[in-house]
């Protein structure tokens, strides 16, 4: 289960895809999706782990951070 305390222990292998793009929409029109195994999944995970915990949004199948200029999302399903 994803939660803020487990965030530091997560690895790229915990996720099946990732998204990086401009805020506002995550359909792919403002950014790009990356499949498991892509180096960007690890880079996005590092950015999320380094973010202020108050900016981290954790759902049942995702963990995300929205800044003023960027949106990063990692998906477990």
N, C-alpha and C positions, 0 to 999 in steps of 0.2 A: 504494500500500500504506500502510495506517495504521501509524504508529509514533510514539513519544513525541517524536522530533525533528521530525516533520512537523506535529505538533499546532498550533504557532503559525501555520502557513501555511494551515490549512484554512479554508474559507468555508462558509456555509450551503448553497451550491450543490453541495457535495460529498456532501450527505446527502439521502435520500429521505423520511425521517421521523424523529421524535424522541419521546422519552417522558420525562415528569416525574411522579414520584409518590413515595409513601412506600416505604421499603425493604421487601423481602420478596417481592414479586411484581411482574412487569411485564406481566401479562396485560391490564391495564387496569382491574382491580378496585380498585386503590389509587392510581390516577393517571390520566393522560390522554395519548393519542397525538396528535401534531401532524403534518400533512402538509408536504411540501416547500413552501417559499414562505411558510409561516406565520411571523409575527414571533417566535414562541416558539422556533423552531429556532435563530435567531440568538442569542436570549437564553441558551438552554441551551448552545450552543457557547461563548459567553463564560464561562459558569460552569465548564465543563469545562476551558477553556484557563487559567483563573485558579486552578484547583485544584492542590494539592500533587501533583507528578508521581507520588509513591508511592501516591496514591489512585486514579490513573487506570488503568482496565482496558481494554486494547485487544485486540480479537479481529479475525478476518479481515474481518468485515462490520460491526463496531460499535466505538464508543468510549464508555466509561461511567465514571461516578463515583458511588460510594455513600458517603453521609455517615450520621451517626446518625439524621438526620431526613428525608433526601431521597435519591432515586435519579434520576440523569439519564442518558439513553442516546441516542446518535445512531446511526442506521443508514445504511449505504451501499447495502444491498440489501434 
